[in-house]
């Protein structure tokens, strides 16, 4: 009988405090859990990072973690210019940014914190349940303008003028979706740009013929339980020969085994090499308790082992 993936279990490991480097633990712990810092966070990751910051401050009452929300591209520029020391974003450095780092001999610590995913969302009243990359490209580039223009399995399933919503330019998921789902085709000029994830949710919730995309962080209630105000559809990739792959739903286990196609990594990038609160918060994020918050927020931990639970 075919097994069904149903969830993830985070396995416990005692975190190794590698950053102590033989120093006195009490002294190190003091300087890494006391103080006031501001970190830059891509808005699409803000729900989970806020939970991380709140828990860290609860455990360390003399600490204050402030979040400055911007897009990934804006935060990358802030980091390179020295305006921000630590940022949490949806991608690594691109070629141009790496050249800047090399030219000015800028050292950056890079830590992968989680695996996230992009959900393609529609109004719950829409009977469509799945879309492939070819259909997504036609929808988001304006090649089709009505749901009734879909063919194949979606022929005659739904009709109504498409209302297409996209994440704002410079955001990480704007570029990731364009690369993976659209094959770098341009978004249609008529696509409505949402300045925040909250706006995206509200637009899809209030538009019966709407479609958009959003970070998993924003539609997870707990672990693999999703917000029912919007409906994520199953997604299938399409290869260069036009062959459609398997349709896979937005589920934490499918993100973990990488069968869901629209996944991406969440990175902590820092120019701060001092032993301070930035190190303490980063260490917390990467250790068991921080990764447990990642898991409970619908994302996939990367520094702690997970087990995919299966049912017959």
C-alpha positions, -999 to +999 in steps of 0.1 A: +000+000+000+013+035-009+025+054+021+013+089+028+035+116+042+018+133+071+043+154+091+077+160+105+093+151+138+122+171+151+148+149+167+167+161+197+204+168+196+223+186+223+236+217+204+273+221+202+283+256+213+311+259+187+313+296+190+326+296+226+361+285+215+372+276+249+362+308+266+345+310+300+309+299+293+293+323+318+312+353+304+304+344+268+267+337+276+265+371+293+277+391+263+256+371+238+223+374+257+224+410+269+219+442+249+199+458+221+203+450+184+185+456+151+184+430+124+171+433+089+144+407+080+128+401+047+091+408+053+081+374+039+100+357+068+088+381+095+062+358+112+086+331+121+115+355+130+092+374+153+084+342+171+121+335+174+128+370+187+100+369+212+111+335+226+147+346+228+138+377+247+115+357+270+144+335+279+169+364+280+151+393+297+180+417+293+180+414+255+161+434+229+158+422+193+144+448+169+134+438+134+136+462+104+114+448+076+125+453+040+129+433+008+158+409+003+174+431-023+171+462-001+187+443+028+215+430+007+223+465-003+222+476+034+246+448+044+271+456+016+270+493+024+275+486+061+241+501+071+230+468+085+252+442+102+229+411+103+201+403+079+177+373+073+169+369+037+156+344+011+188+339-010+225+339-010+246+366-027+243+369-065+273+373-088+272+411-086+271+411-048+299+385-046+320+407-068+314+437-045+324+415-014+356+405-031+365+440-044+361+456-010+374+425+010+342+423+030+339+392+052+304+377+058+292+348+080+266+327+062+243+303+080+213+285+064+184+287+089+155+269+073+139+257+041+108+277+031+083+274+002+062+296-020+025+288-020+003+296-051-029+307-035-065+312-048-098+320-032-114+290-014-145+293-036-124+285-067-127+248-076-092+246-092-069+223-072-037+222-093-017+242-117+016+234-136+044+257-145+031+263-181-003+274-167+014+296-141+035+312-168+004+319-190-015+334-160+012+356-145+026+369-179-009+378-191-010+353-219-044+342-206-068+365-188-097+343-179-098+310-159-119+295-187-088+297-210-071+269-191-071+235-209-061+200-200-073+188-166-085+224-158-106+228-189-141+240-181-134+238-143-138+275-136-144+308-154-141+344-146-116+372-154-083+366-137-071+390-110-034+384-107-015+396-076+023+394-072+048+401-045+066+435-047+097+438-068+130+434-049+114+408-026+131+374-026+100+355-035+093+378-065+125+367-081+123+331-070+088+326-084+099+344-116+129+321-120+113+287-111+076+290-122+079+315-151+114+306-165+124+343-162+095+354-183+083+389-174+052+395-152+023+411-170+020+449-167-015+444-154-005+422-125-013+440-092+018+444-070+011+438-033+034+458-010+030+433+019+021+397+025-010+409+045-022+427+015-017+396-006-038+375+018-066+401+019-067+405-019-070+367-025-095+363+003-118+390-011-114+382-049-132+350-061-111+350-093-078+361-077-045+343-077-012+351-061+018+337-043+031+340-008+057+326+016+047+295+036+055+316+067+024+336+062-002+309+057+008+284+084-012+283+116+009+256+132+033+230+117+015+217+086-019+232+094-026+260+069-048+292+070-082+284+054-089+320+043-069+312+011-064+279-008-029+268-019-030+247-051-009+217-060+020+225-083+038+205-110+070+214-128+073+212-166+105+201-182+122+215-213+103+190-235+070+201-221+064+170-199+044+178-168+057+163-136+039+152-105+014+176-088+025+181-053+007+199-025+021+226-002+029+204+027+058+205+052+068+169+045+070+176+007+091+206+014+114+185+035+119+158+008+121+185-019+093+170-040+074+203-038+090+224-065+087+260-052+112+258-023+140+281-012+165+285+016+164+311+044+198+326+052+213+345+081+241+368+067+262+389+091+292+412+090+292+412+128+322+392+141+321+405+177+309+382+205+276+400+212+238+397+210+239+390+173+259+358+179+236+348+207+204+352+186+219+335+156+231+306+178+196+303+192+180+302+158+203+274+147+200+254+179+173+230+189+148+255+204+151+279+175+147+251+149+117+238+168+101+272+162+110+269+126+092+235+125+061+247+143+059+276+118+055+253+088+091+256+076+117+228+076+147+229+100+182+225+086+206+222+115+186+196+134+176+162+120+139+157+111+120+125+106+092+123+080+063+105+097+044+081+074+011+063+076+000+033+056 
